[in-house]
Amino acid sequence: MGGRITIDTTLLQERLNYRFIKPELLMQALTHRSHGKKNNERLEFLGDSILNCIVAEILFEKFNDLDEGDLSRVRANLVKQQALYEIAQSLSLSDYLRLGEGELKSGGFRRPSILADTLEAIIAAIFIEAGFEGVRVILRKLYAQILENVDPRKLGKDDKTLLQEYLQGHQLPLPVYTVTATTGVAHNQRFEVECVVDSLQIHVFGDGASRRSAEQSAAKLALLAAQKAIPQTGRAAKKVSSKKKKSLLEPSQGDEQLNLTLKG
């Protein structure tokens, strides 16, 4: 067995804004499989499904301009291990875990996977006691601050995608990536990639353990450079548009409309 036998969960329940009718149900949700046979694995299974459903509902209501693909992408990032780990940390969940001796010694109370799984188990435990509506209220509160700061257009997108969309949004040509150097032996190589955006005179380099990671690194630098360069380019383009191409104004108008919609 091992681990802590008795835990005072009063503060945890206050942070959750929920008081358990059956404290033993919360204890089971906090119990890792390394601690004993009666653990939180089945609760975790149930909590995962409930979490996905309620977060989907929240996003469906909040972002009514997002299509199915974008809603799925945002939800996937809000229910993945890292997001759950951060919520678990805000609850100081590691102070309440019931772990076996081995997990205690190896620092299991800090492991993101264990904390994320435990949070899912707690969600299931609340569902069992309070039903769907009860757990919905809890999850809305837990996700409220996250959703205030999240940008659904960017969440979950890698740097190459963000750069491409940024350039397309300003009617600029796509970047060109070129491997400029490869170092190291076959099983431990490093790649250097150049990212070029000629229209903005951007030439930056990124490196990584794979070509893909090097391209992502270069794209991140290129996006930062593009965001600095676009205002000047935009002023120049505006002068041209008044005489030649009225359509050049359309991307900025579209961006503004999208921003207003998402803020509403």
C-alpha positions in Angstrom: 0.0 0.0 0.0 2.0 3.0 1.3 1.3 6.6 0.9 -0.9 8.9 3.0 -3.9 7.3 4.7 -5.7 10.3 6.0 -5.9 13.6 4.1 -7.7 16.7 5.1 -9.4 17.8 1.8 -11.2 20.8 3.2 -9.1 23.4 1.4 -9.3 21.4 -1.9 -13.1 21.3 -1.7 -13.1 25.0 -1.1 -11.0 25.6 -4.2 -13.3 23.3 -6.2 -16.3 25.2 -4.9 -17.9 21.8 -4.1 -18.5 20.0 -0.9 -18.6 16.2 -1.2 -21.5 14.3 0.4 -19.4 11.1 0.3 -15.8 12.0 1.3 -14.7 8.4 0.4 -15.6 9.1 -3.2 -13.2 12.0 -3.3 -10.6 9.8 -1.6 -10.9 7.3 -4.4 -10.5 10.0 -7.0 -7.3 11.0 -5.3 -5.9 7.5 -5.2 -3.4 6.4 -7.8 -3.2 2.7 -8.8 0.1 2.4 -7.1 -1.6 2.9 -3.8 -4.0 0.1 -3.9 -6.7 -1.9 -5.8 -9.5 0.7 -5.1 -8.0 3.5 -7.2 -9.1 6.2 -9.6 -8.6 4.5 -13.0 -12.3 3.9 -13.7 -13.2 7.4 -12.5 -10.6 8.8 -14.8 -12.2 7.0 -17.7 -15.6 8.5 -16.9 -14.2 12.0 -16.2 -12.4 12.2 -19.5 -15.7 11.8 -21.4 -17.6 14.3 -19.2 -14.8 16.8 -19.6 -14.8 16.6 -23.4 -18.5 17.0 -23.6 -18.8 20.0 -21.3 -15.8 21.8 -22.7 -17.3 21.2 -26.2 -20.5 22.8 -24.9 -18.7 25.8 -23.5 -16.8 26.5 -26.7 -19.9 26.0 -28.8 -21.7 28.7 -26.8 -18.7 31.1 -26.5 -17.2 31.1 -30.0 -20.2 31.0 -32.3 -18.2 31.9 -35.4 -15.8 29.0 -35.2 -16.4 26.0 -37.5 -16.3 22.4 -36.5 -12.6 22.0 -37.3 -11.5 25.0 -35.2 -13.8 24.0 -32.3 -12.3 20.5 -32.3 -8.7 22.0 -32.3 -9.4 24.4 -29.4 -11.2 21.7 -27.4 -8.3 19.2 -27.9 -5.9 21.8 -26.5 -8.1 22.6 -23.5 -8.5 19.0 -22.4 -5.0 17.8 -23.1 -2.6 16.8 -20.4 -0.8 20.1 -20.1 -4.0 22.1 -19.7 -5.3 19.7 -17.0 -2.0 19.8 -15.3 -2.1 23.5 -15.1 -5.6 23.5 -13.6 -4.5 20.8 -11.1 -1.6 23.0 -10.1 -3.9 25.9 -9.5 -5.8 23.6 -7.1 -2.6 22.4 -5.4 -3.7 18.9 -6.2 -0.3 17.4 -5.6 -0.8 18.0 -1.9 -3.7 15.5 -1.8 -2.6 12.6 -4.0 -2.5 9.1 -2.5 0.4 7.3 -4.0 2.3 4.1 -3.4 5.8 4.2 -1.9 7.5 3.8 -5.3 5.6 6.8 -6.8 6.2 8.9 -3.7 9.9 8.3 -3.9 10.1 9.0 -7.7 8.2 12.3 -7.3 4.9 11.1 -8.8 3.1 13.9 -7.0 4.8 16.3 -9.5 4.1 14.2 -12.6 1.8 15.9 -15.1 0.2 12.7 -16.3 -0.8 11.7 -12.7 -2.1 15.1 -11.8 -4.1 15.3 -15.1 -5.6 11.9 -14.6 -6.5 12.7 -11.0 -8.3 15.9 -12.1 -10.4 13.8 -14.5 -11.2 11.4 -11.7 -12.4 14.2 -9.5 -14.6 15.5 -12.3 -16.2 12.0 -12.5 -16.6 11.9 -8.7 -18.5 15.3 -8.8 -20.6 14.0 -11.6 -21.6 10.9 -9.7 -22.8 13.0 -6.8 -24.1 16.2 -8.4 -25.0 15.0 -11.9 -24.2 16.7 -15.2 -25.4 20.2 -14.2 -23.4 20.1 -11.0 -20.1 19.3 -12.7 -20.9 21.7 -15.5 -20.9 24.6 -13.0 -17.6 23.5 -11.5 -15.9 23.2 -14.9 -17.2 26.5 -16.1 -15.5 28.2 -13.1 -12.3 26.2 -13.6 -12.1 27.2 -17.3 -13.3 30.8 -16.9 -9.9 32.4 -16.6 -8.4 30.3 -19.3 -11.1 31.2 -21.8 -10.7 34.9 -21.0 -7.1 34.8 -22.2 -7.3 32.2 -25.0 -7.1 33.2 -28.6 -9.1 30.5 -30.5 -7.5 31.4 -33.8 -4.0 30.6 -32.5 -4.5 27.9 -29.8 -3.0 24.6 -30.9 -1.5 25.9 -34.2 2.2 25.5 -34.8 4.5 28.4 -35.8 4.6 27.5 -39.4 0.8 27.6 -39.6 0.6 30.9 -37.8 3.2 32.4 -40.1 1.4 31.2 -43.2 -2.0 32.5 -42.0 -0.5 35.8 -41.0 1.1 36.3 -44.4 -2.0 35.2 -46.2 -4.1 37.5 -44.2 -2.0 40.4 -45.6 -2.0 39.0 -49.1 1.8 38.3 -49.0 3.6 35.4 -50.6 4.3 32.3 -48.5 7.7 31.8 -46.8 10.4 29.6 -48.3 12.3 27.1 -46.0 15.8 25.8 -46.9 18.0 23.5 -45.0 21.3 25.3 -44.8 23.3 23.0 -42.6 23.3 19.5 -41.0 25.6 18.6 -38.3 26.3 15.5 -36.1 26.1 11.8 -36.7 23.0 10.0 -38.1 21.4 9.2 -34.8 22.1 12.7 -33.2 21.8 15.3 -36.0 21.1 19.0 -35.8 19.5 20.9 -38.6 19.7 24.5 -39.5 16.9 26.0 -41.6 16.6 29.4 -43.2 13.1 31.0 -43.5 12.8 33.7 -46.1 9.9 36.1 -46.6 11.2 38.1 -49.5 8.3 40.6 -49.6 9.2 41.7 -46.1 13.0 41.2 -46.5 13.0 38.7 -43.7 15.9 36.1 -43.6 16.0 34.2 -40.3 17.5 30.9 -39.2 16.3 28.2 -36.8 17.8 25.0 -35.6 16.5 21.7 -34.2 17.0 18.0 -33.8 14.9 17.4 -37.0 14.1 19.4 -40.1 10.6 19.9 -38.9 11.6 21.4 -35.5 14.2 23.6 -37.2 11.5 24.9 -39.6 9.2 25.6 -36.6 12.0 27.5 -34.9 12.7 29.6 -37.9 9.0 30.2 -38.5 8.6 31.6 -35.0 11.4 34.1 -35.5 10.0 35.0 -38.9 6.5 35.6 -37.5 7.9 38.0 -34.9 9.8 39.8 -37.6 6.7 40.0 -39.8 4.6 41.4 -37.1 7.1 44.2 -36.6 7.4 44.8 -40.4 3.7 44.7 -41.3 2.7 48.1 -39.9 5.2 49.9 -42.1 4.2 47.8 -45.1 0.6 48.4 -44.4 1.0 52.2 -44.5 2.8 51.9 -47.8 0.1 49.6 -49.2 -2.6 52.0 -48.2 -1.2 54.7 -50.4 -1.1 52.4 -53.3 -4.6 51.1 -52.8 -6.1 54.5 -53.0 -4.8 54.9 -56.6 -4.5 51.3 -57.9 -5.9 48.4 -55.9 -8.8 48.9 -53.6 -8.8 45.2 -52.7 -5.7 45.7 -50.7 -7.8 47.2 -47.9 -10.0 44.1 -47.6 -7.7 41.9 -45.5 -7.4 44.5 -42.7 -11.1 45.0 -42.7 -11.7 41.3 -42.5 -9.2 40.9 -39.6 -11.0 43.7 -37.7 -14.4 42.1 -38.2 -13.1 38.7 -37.0 -11.6 40.3 -33.9 -14.8 42.1 -33.0 -16.8 38.9 -33.5 -14.5 36.9 -31.2 -14.5 39.6 -28.5 -18.3 39.6 -28.4 
